[in-house]
Each structure stands twice: as C-alpha cells, then as structure tokens.
Amino acid sequence: MTMTIAQVFDVVRAVKRPLCVFDIDSTLMNTGSRSHRILREAAQEAFPELAPFADKLCSCNMAYHLTDDLRRLGFDNEKELAAVDRFWATRFFTDAYVLHDLPYPGAVDYVRDLHREGVFIYYLSGRDEPNMGRGTRESLVKHGFPLDDRTTMHLKPDFAMNDLRFKRDAFADIQAMGYTTVAIFENEPANANAFKEHFPDAAVFLIRTITSNNPAPLRTDVLPFDSFEDR
C-alpha cells in the first residue's frame, strides 16, 4: 500500500473508531536540544574542553549519542568520552531534561488535526514511566499535543527493558482497544518493520530524522517521509 501522510486523513474519515500510533523521541520530538543542553552543562560543570564543541553543535545536527557528535568533530580522548557519556546518560533519561525537547515542524498540528477528526491517539514510546513519565506528559501538554480521554501514553515500565521487545508487547494492547489502527509513525526501522509485520493493513511511516546506530534495513512496504509539514 502506498500512502502519503496527507492521505491518512482520507482514511480516518472513512473508518469507524480510527487509531494512530506515534513514537515520541525523534518522531514527534527533536531530542537534540536536550542533548545540547546537557553538553553545555558538561562544559560548564566538569569538562571545560568541550566548550568549543558545544559552539559547533545545535539541536539541528545532534546525533543519537552525544559521544558520536564529539567523535565526529575530532574529540578523541576515549577516557573522557566515557565520563561524558555517563554525565549525559544520568540526565538525558529524566523528567527534568525531556522538557528541553522541541516538536518537529508540523508535528503538533498534524497530531492535533487527526485528533479533531476523531482519531484516538496512541503515544507509544521507549521512554520509561518511572523516570520520564511525568516530564513526558508535561512536555506534550506544554507544546500543545492532545492528551485527554481520546489519547493514551504507553511507556516502558522499566528503563532496562529492550525498546523493540516493549513495542512488540504493546501490539496486543493496541489491538485490544477495539479501534481500527490506520497509521503508525516511527523513526526506528526495526520498530517500523515489526509494526508492519503485525499490522499489515495499517500504513506504517518512517520519519527520516535520526536512528540508533546500525539501523535495520527498512521493509519496502514501510513508507518513509521527511516532515509532518509535507501535507
């Protein structure tokens, strides 16, 4: 099935009880500003030699891991990189720091417009509930994403749980809700592939942002797109 993100609206108007699934990190929300905030704090508090690298980076060009960005720019002290990674990780996966994320262009309007059409919005994220649940809800509300009785937010119960396993486990929950799953939006090819395998009648979209290292080959029936503004 070939479909654009604009055509999703035609489908949801033609079915009863439509549902759309949205990943959050690097799908709806750009996490680059979160990483960049942590990089600046690292330079100010513990690693002053990182200040020139912070000046060369911004939310628009941050990779999956902060250490990948630093290596790309020529910082090659592996002992310090390990320490920086620990500094980053203890902050990145927390309620306080997710508040620095910014929505991708068009993402808020896209989700809100679907919600206005009667779509049930299912946020499914590899963030974990104990450390990031409160901040994630606050962030969504702050930026104008719908969060009401026609939405749900499903996060991992445990930080250590594998993201793909968690999302596979969520398939049954999505189906049990009794809605028609119309479209699914992801940034990770492995997750998108698994969704398409399990929901063959749904349109599965992959936004071209950033992925984890060594991403899986993308199925040919998963539909890539560049921006929620492409409608």
KEVEXKE-277957 format. One record per residue: x, y, z of N, C-alpha, C, CB in turn; residue in one letter. Coordinates in steps of 0.2 Angstrom, whole numbers, padded with zeros to 4 digits, always signed. Glycine has a CB too. Example, Ala and Ser with C-alpha at 12.3 -4.5 7.8 and 13.67 -1.06 7.14 Angstrom:
+0066-0028+0039+0062-0022+0039+0066-0016+0039+0057-0022+0045A +0064-0011+0035+0068-0005+0036+0064+0000+0039+0070-0003+0029S 
// end
This chain:
+0004-0006+0000+0000+0000+0000+0004+0006+0000-0005+0000+0006M +0003+0011-0005+0007+0017-0005+0002+0023-0002+0009+0019-0012T +0004+0027+0002+0000+0032+0005+0005+0037+0007-0004+0029+0011M +0002+0044+0007+0006+0049+0010+0003+0051+0017+0006+0055+0005T +0007+0055+0021+0004+0057+0027-0002+0061+0027+0010+0060+0031I -0003+0064+0021-0009+0068+0020-0015+0064+0019-0008+0073+0014A -0014+0058+0015-0019+0054+0014-0022+0050+0020-0017+0049+0008Q -0018+0050+0025-0021+0047+0031-0027+0050+0033-0015+0048+0037V -0028+0056+0032-0034+0060+0034-0040+0057+0030-0034+0067+0033F -0039+0055+0024-0045+0052+0020-0047+0046+0023-0042+0052+0013D -0042+0042+0025-0043+0035+0028-0047+0036+0034-0037+0031+0028V -0045+0040+0039-0048+0040+0045-0055+0043+0045-0044+0045+0050V -0057+0047+0040-0063+0049+0039-0068+0043+0036-0064+0055+0034R -0065+0038+0034-0069+0033+0031-0070+0027+0035-0066+0031+0024A -0067+0027+0041-0067+0021+0045-0070+0023+0052-0060+0017+0046V -0073+0018+0055-0076+0019+0062-0070+0018+0067-0082+0014+0063K -0070+0022+0072-0065+0021+0078-0058+0021+0075-0067+0015+0082R -0055+0026+0072-0049+0026+0069-0044+0027+0075-0047+0030+0064P -0038+0024+0074-0032+0025+0079-0026+0026+0076-0032+0019+0084L -0022+0030+0078-0015+0031+0075-0010+0031+0081-0014+0038+0072C -0004+0027+0080+0001+0026+0084+0007+0031+0083+0003+0019+0085V +0009+0034+0088+0015+0039+0087+0021+0037+0092+0013+0046+0088F +0027+0036+0090+0033+0036+0094+0034+0043+0096+0039+0033+0090D +0038+0045+0101+0039+0051+0103+0046+0054+0101+0038+0052+0110I +0051+0051+0104+0058+0053+0103+0060+0052+0095+0063+0049+0107D +0062+0058+0092+0065+0058+0086+0059+0056+0080+0071+0053+0085S +0053+0056+0083+0047+0055+0078+0043+0062+0079+0043+0049+0080T +0040+0063+0085+0037+0069+0086+0041+0074+0089+0031+0068+0091L +0046+0072+0093+0050+0077+0097+0058+0076+0095+0049+0076+0104M +0061+0082+0094+0068+0083+0092+0072+0083+0099+0070+0089+0088N +0075+0078+0100+0079+0077+0107+0086+0081+0106+0080+0070+0108T +0088+0084+0101+0094+0087+0100+0095+0093+0105+0095+0090+0093G +0090+0096+0106+0090+0102+0111+0092+0099+0118+0084+0106+0111S +0089+0093+0120+0090+0090+0126+0098+0088+0127+0086+0084+0127R +0100+0085+0122+0107+0083+0122+0112+0089+0122+0109+0079+0116S +0110+0095+0118+0114+0101+0118+0114+0104+0125+0112+0105+0113H +0109+0104+0128+0108+0107+0135+0113+0103+0139+0101+0107+0138R +0113+0097+0139+0117+0093+0143+0125+0094+0141+0116+0085+0143I +0126+0095+0135+0133+0096+0133+0135+0103+0136+0134+0096+0125L +0131+0108+0136+0133+0114+0138+0135+0114+0146+0128+0120+0137R +0130+0110+0149+0131+0109+0156+0138+0105+0158+0125+0106+0160E +0139+0100+0154+0145+0097+0155+0151+0101+0154+0146+0091+0150A +0151+0106+0149+0157+0110+0148+0157+0115+0154+0156+0114+0141A +0152+0117+0157+0152+0122+0162+0154+0119+0169+0145+0126+0163Q +0152+0113+0170+0152+0110+0176+0158+0105+0177+0146+0106+0178E +0160+0102+0172+0165+0096+0173+0171+0096+0167+0162+0090+0174A +0169+0098+0161+0173+0097+0155+0174+0103+0151+0170+0091+0151F +0178+0108+0154+0178+0114+0150+0181+0114+0143+0183+0119+0154P +0185+0108+0142+0187+0107+0135+0182+0106+0130+0192+0102+0135E +0176+0105+0132+0170+0104+0127+0167+0110+0125+0165+0099+0131L +0169+0116+0128+0165+0122+0126+0166+0123+0118+0168+0128+0130A +0171+0122+0115+0172+0124+0108+0167+0119+0104+0179+0123+0105P +0166+0113+0106+0162+0108+0103+0155+0110+0104+0163+0101+0105F +0153+0112+0110+0146+0115+0111+0144+0120+0106+0145+0117+0118A +0149+0125+0104+0148+0130+0100+0147+0128+0093+0153+0135+0100D +0149+0122+0091+0149+0119+0084+0142+0115+0083+0155+0115+0082K +0139+0114+0089+0133+0109+0088+0127+0113+0090+0134+0103+0093L +0121+0111+0088+0115+0114+0090+0110+0108+0089+0113+0120+0085C +0103+0109+0091+0098+0104+0091+0097+0101+0084+0092+0107+0093S +0099+0105+0079+0098+0103+0072+0103+0098+0069+0098+0109+0067C +0108+0097+0073+0114+0092+0070+0116+0088+0075+0119+0096+0067N +0113+0086+0080+0115+0081+0085+0113+0074+0083+0111+0083+0092M +0117+0070+0085+0116+0063+0083+0113+0059+0088+0123+0059+0081A +0113+0052+0088+0109+0048+0093+0112+0049+0099+0109+0041+0090Y +0119+0048+0100+0123+0049+0106+0127+0055+0106+0127+0042+0107H +0128+0058+0111+0132+0064+0112+0139+0062+0110+0132+0067+0119L +0142+0057+0112+0149+0055+0111+0150+0054+0103+0150+0048+0115T +0145+0052+0100+0145+0051+0092+0147+0058+0089+0139+0048+0089D +0143+0063+0092+0144+0070+0089+0151+0072+0091+0139+0075+0093D +0154+0071+0097+0160+0073+0099+0166+0070+0095+0162+0072+0106L +0165+0063+0094+0170+0060+0089+0170+0063+0082+0168+0052+0089R +0164+0064+0080+0164+0067+0073+0167+0073+0072+0156+0068+0071R +0167+0077+0078+0171+0084+0077+0178+0083+0080+0167+0089+0082L +0180+0077+0081+0188+0077+0082+0190+0076+0089+0191+0082+0079G +0185+0075+0094+0187+0074+0101+0188+0067+0102+0181+0077+0106F +0194+0065+0103+0196+0058+0103+0199+0055+0109+0200+0056+0097D +0198+0058+0115+0200+0056+0121+0195+0051+0124+0201+0062+0126N +0196+0044+0123+0191+0039+0125+0189+0039+0132+0193+0033+0122E +0194+0040+0136+0193+0040+0144+0188+0046+0145+0200+0041+0148K +0189+0052+0143+0185+0057+0144+0178+0056+0141+0188+0064+0142E +0178+0053+0135+0172+0052+0132+0167+0047+0136+0173+0049+0125L +0170+0042+0139+0167+0038+0143+0164+0042+0149+0171+0032+0146A +0167+0047+0152+0165+0051+0158+0159+0055+0155+0171+0055+0161A +0160+0058+0149+0155+0062+0146+0149+0058+0145+0157+0066+0140V +0149+0052+0143+0144+0048+0141+0140+0047+0148+0146+0042+0138D +0143+0046+0153+0140+0045+0160+0136+0051+0162+0145+0042+0165R +0140+0057+0161+0136+0063+0163+0130+0064+0159+0141+0069+0162F +0130+0063+0152+0125+0063+0148+0119+0058+0150+0127+0062+0141W +0121+0052+0151+0115+0047+0152+0112+0048+0159+0119+0040+0152A +0115+0051+0164+0112+0052+0170+0107+0057+0170+0117+0053+0176T +0107+0062+0165+0102+0067+0164+0097+0066+0158+0106+0073+0163R +0100+0063+0153+0096+0063+0147+0089+0059+0148+0099+0059+0141F +0089+0054+0152+0083+0050+0153+0079+0052+0159+0085+0042+0153F +0078+0058+0160+0075+0060+0166+0069+0065+0164+0080+0064+0171T +0064+0066+0169+0059+0070+0168+0061+0077+0167+0054+0070+0175D +0066+0080+0171+0068+0087+0170+0071+0088+0163+0073+0088+0175A +0074+0084+0160+0078+0086+0154+0074+0084+0148+0084+0082+0153Y +0068+0080+0148+0064+0079+0142+0060+0086+0141+0059+0074+0143V +0060+0090+0146+0057+0097+0145+0060+0101+0140+0056+0100+0151L +0067+0100+0138+0070+0103+0133+0069+0101+0126+0078+0103+0135H +0066+0096+0125+0064+0094+0118+0060+0099+0115+0061+0087+0118D +0060+0099+0108+0056+0103+0104+0052+0099+0099+0060+0109+0101L +0046+0100+0097+0042+0096+0092+0046+0098+0085+0035+0098+0092P +0045+0093+0081+0047+0094+0074+0042+0098+0071+0048+0087+0071Y +0044+0102+0066+0040+0106+0062+0034+0102+0060+0043+0110+0056P +0028+0105+0061+0022+0102+0059+0019+0096+0063+0023+0099+0052G +0023+0094+0068+0021+0088+0072+0015+0089+0076+0026+0085+0076A +0015+0095+0080+0009+0096+0084+0003+0097+0080+0011+0103+0088V +0003+0101+0075-0003+0102+0070-0006+0096+0067-0002+0107+0065D -0001+0091+0065-0003+0085+0062-0007+0081+0067+0003+0081+0060Y -0004+0080+0073-0007+0076+0078-0014+0079+0080-0003+0074+0084V -0014+0085+0081-0020+0089+0084-0025+0088+0078-0019+0096+0085R -0024+0089+0072-0029+0088+0067-0032+0081+0066-0026+0090+0060D -0027+0076+0067-0030+0069+0067-0035+0069+0073-0024+0064+0068L -0033+0071+0079-0037+0071+0085-0044+0074+0084-0033+0074+0091H -0044+0080+0080-0050+0083+0079-0055+0079+0074-0049+0090+0076R -0052+0075+0070-0055+0071+0065-0058+0065+0069-0051+0069+0060E -0057+0064+0076-0060+0059+0079-0055+0053+0080-0066+0056+0076G -0049+0054+0079-0044+0048+0079-0042+0048+0087-0038+0050+0075V -0041+0042+0089-0038+0040+0095-0031+0040+0094-0041+0033+0098F -0027+0044+0098-0020+0045+0098-0017+0041+0103-0018+0052+0099I -0012+0036+0101-0009+0031+0105-0001+0033+0105-0010+0024+0103Y +0001+0036+0110+0008+0038+0111+0012+0032+0113+0009+0044+0115Y +0016+0029+0109+0020+0023+0112+0027+0024+0111+0018+0017+0107L +0031+0025+0117+0037+0027+0117+0042+0023+0122+0038+0034+0120S +0048+0022+0119+0053+0018+0123+0056+0022+0130+0059+0017+0119G +0053+0028+0131+0054+0031+0137+0051+0027+0143+0051+0038+0137R +0054+0027+0149+0052+0023+0154+0047+0028+0159+0057+0020+0158D +0042+0024+0161+0037+0028+0166+0040+0031+0172+0031+0023+0167E +0044+0027+0176+0047+0029+0182+0051+0035+0182+0051+0024+0186P +0055+0036+0177+0060+0041+0176+0058+0047+0171+0067+0039+0174N +0053+0046+0167+0052+0050+0162+0044+0052+0161+0055+0048+0155M +0040+0048+0164+0033+0049+0163+0030+0055+0164+0029+0044+0167G +0032+0058+0170+0029+0065+0172+0031+0070+0167+0031+0067+0179R +0038+0070+0166+0041+0075+0161+0038+0075+0154+0048+0075+0161G +0037+0068+0152+0034+0067+0145+0027+0070+0145+0034+0060+0143T +0023+0069+0150+0016+0072+0149+0016+0079+0150+0012+0069+0155R +0020+0082+0154+0021+0089+0154+0023+0092+0148+0026+0091+0160E +0028+0089+0145+0031+0091+0138+0026+0091+0133+0037+0087+0136S +0022+0086+0132+0017+0086+0127+0011+0091+0128+0013+0079+0127L +0009+0092+0134+0004+0097+0136+0007+0104+0134+0002+0097+0143V +0013+0105+0136+0016+0112+0135+0017+0114+0128+0023+0112+0138K +0018+0109+0124+0019+0110+0116+0012+0110+0113+0024+0106+0113H +0007+0108+0116+0000+0108+0113-0002+0101+0110+0000+0113+0107G +0002+0096+0111-0001+0089+0109-0007+0087+0113+0005+0084+0109F -0012+0084+0110-0018+0082+0113-0016+0077+0119-0023+0079+0109P -0019+0077+0124-0018+0072+0130-0024+0073+0134-0011+0074+0134L -0029+0068+0132-0036+0068+0135-0038+0061+0135-0040+0073+0132D -0045+0061+0136-0048+0054+0136-0048+0050+0129-0055+0054+0139D -0046+0054+0124-0046+0050+0117-0038+0050+0115-0049+0054+0112R -0034+0049+0121-0027+0048+0120-0025+0043+0125-0023+0054+0119T -0019+0040+0124-0016+0036+0129-0008+0037+0128-0018+0029+0129T -0005+0036+0133+0003+0036+0133+0005+0030+0136+0006+0043+0136M +0009+0026+0132+0011+0020+0135+0019+0020+0134+0008+0014+0130H +0022+0020+0140+0029+0020+0141+0031+0013+0144+0031+0026+0145L +0038+0012+0144+0041+0006+0147+0040+0006+0154+0048+0005+0145K +0038+0000+0157+0038+0000+0164+0045+0000+0168+0034-0006+0166P +0050-0001+0164+0057-0002+0167+0062+0000+0162+0058-0010+0169D +0066+0005+0164+0071+0008+0160+0075+0002+0156+0076+0012+0164F +0077-0003+0159+0081-0008+0156+0078-0012+0151+0084-0013+0162A +0071-0012+0150+0068-0016+0145+0070-0014+0138+0060-0015+0146M +0071-0019+0134+0073-0018+0127+0067-0014+0123+0075-0024+0123N +0069-0009+0120+0063-0005+0116+0059-0009+0111+0066+0001+0113D +0062-0013+0107+0059-0017+0102+0054-0022+0106+0063-0020+0097L +0057-0025+0111+0053-0030+0114+0047-0027+0117+0057-0034+0120R +0048-0021+0120+0042-0017+0123+0037-0016+0118+0045-0011+0127F +0039-0013+0112+0034-0011+0107+0030-0017+0105+0038-0008+0102K +0034-0023+0104+0031-0029+0102+0025-0031+0107+0036-0035+0101R +0027-0031+0113+0022-0032+0119+0016-0028+0119+0026-0032+0126D +0017-0022+0116+0011-0017+0116+0006-0018+0110+0014-0010+0115A +0008-0023+0105+0004-0024+0100-0003-0027+0102+0007-0029+0095F -0003-0031+0107-0009-0034+0110-0013-0029+0113-0008-0040+0114A -0010-0024+0117-0014-0019+0120-0017-0014+0115-0009-0015+0124D -0014-0013+0109-0017-0009+0104-0023-0012+0101-0011-0007+0099I -0022-0018+0099-0027-0022+0096-0033-0023+0101-0025-0029+0094Q -0032-0024+0107-0037-0025+0112-0042-0019+0113-0035-0027+0119A -0039-0013+0111-0043-0007+0112-0050-0006+0108-0039-0001+0111M -0050-0010+0103-0056-0011+0098-0056-0005+0093-0062-0010+0103G -0051-0002+0092-0051+0003+0086-0048+0000+0080-0047+0009+0089Y -0048+0004+0074-0045+0002+0068-0038+0006+0068-0050+0003+0062T -0033+0002+0068-0026+0005+0068-0025+0007+0060-0021+0000+0070T -0025+0014+0059-0025+0016+0052-0017+0018+0051-0029+0023+0052V -0014+0021+0055-0007+0023+0053-0002+0023+0060-0007+0030+0050A +0004+0022+0058+0009+0021+0064+0015+0025+0061+0011+0014+0065I +0018+0029+0066+0023+0033+0064+0029+0032+0069+0021+0041+0065F +0035+0031+0066+0041+0028+0069+0047+0032+0066+0042+0021+0069E +0053+0032+0070+0059+0034+0067+0064+0028+0067+0062+0039+0071N +0063+0022+0070+0067+0017+0070+0065+0011+0065+0068+0014+0077E +0069+0010+0060+0067+0005+0055+0065-0002+0059+0073+0004+0051P +0069-0004+0064+0067-0011+0067+0060-0011+0069+0072-0013+0072A +0058-0005+0073+0051-0005+0076+0046-0004+0070+0051+0002+0080N +0048+0000+0065+0043+0001+0060+0042-0006+0056+0045+0006+0055A +0047-0010+0055+0046-0016+0052+0042-0021+0056+0053-0019+0051N +0043-0021+0063+0039-0025+0067+0032-0023+0067+0042-0025+0074A +0030-0017+0067+0023-0014+0066+0020-0017+0060+0023-0007+0067F +0024-0016+0054+0021-0018+0048+0020-0025+0047+0025-0016+0042K +0024-0029+0050+0023-0036+0051+0016-0038+0055+0029-0040+0054E +0015-0035+0060+0010-0036+0064+0003-0033+0062+0011-0034+0072H +0004-0027+0059-0002-0023+0057-0002-0022+0049-0003-0016+0061F -0002-0027+0046-0001-0027+0038-0006-0022+0035-0002-0034+0035P -0012-0021+0038-0017-0017+0034-0016-0009+0036-0024-0019+0036D -0012-0008+0041-0010-0001+0043-0005+0002+0039-0009+0000+0050A -0005+0009+0038+0001+0012+0034+0006+0013+0040-0002+0019+0031A +0012+0011+0039+0017+0012+0043+0022+0017+0040+0021+0005+0045V +0023+0023+0044+0028+0028+0041+0034+0028+0045+0024+0035+0041F +0039+0030+0042+0046+0031+0045+0048+0038+0043+0051+0026+0043L +0049+0042+0049+0051+0049+0048+0059+0049+0047+0049+0054+0053I +0062+0052+0042+0069+0052+0041+0072+0058+0046+0071+0054+0034R +0073+0056+0052+0077+0060+0057+0083+0057+0059+0072+0062+0063T +0084+0054+0065+0090+0050+0067+0087+0044+0070+0094+0054+0073I +0092+0039+0070+0090+0032+0072+0096+0030+0077+0090+0027+0066T +0095+0025+0080+0100+0022+0084+0106+0019+0079+0098+0016+0088S +0112+0018+0082+0117+0015+0077+0115+0009+0074+0124+0015+0081N +0118+0008+0068+0117+0002+0064+0110+0000+0063+0121-0004+0067N +0106+0004+0060+0098+0003+0060+0097-0003+0055+0095+0009+0057P +0092-0006+0056+0090-0012+0052+0088-0010+0045+0084-0016+0055A +0088-0014+0040+0086-0012+0033+0078-0011+0034+0088-0018+0028P +0076-0006+0030+0069-0005+0030+0065-0009+0025+0068+0003+0029L +0059-0012+0028+0055-0015+0023+0052-0011+0018+0049-0018+0027R +0051-0013+0012+0049-0009+0006+0042-0007+0007+0050-0013+0000T +0038-0010+0011+0031-0008+0012+0030-0003+0018+0027-0014+0013D +0036-0001+0021+0036+0005+0026+0037+0011+0022+0041+0004+0032V +0033+0016+0024+0033+0022+0019+0037+0028+0023+0026+0025+0018L +0043+0030+0020+0047+0035+0023+0045+0042+0021+0055+0034+0021P +0046+0047+0025+0044+0054+0024+0049+0058+0028+0036+0055+0026F +0049+0064+0026+0054+0069+0028+0051+0074+0034+0057+0073+0023D +0045+0076+0034+0042+0081+0038+0035+0080+0039+0044+0088+0036S +0032+0082+0045+0025+0082+0046+0022+0088+0042+0023+0083+0053F +0026+0092+0039+0023+0098+0035+0022+0096+0028+0028+0104+0036E +0024+0090+0026+0023+0088+0019+0016+0085+0018+0028+0082+0018D +0011+0090+0019+0004+0088+0018+0001+0095+0015+0001+0086+0024R 
// end
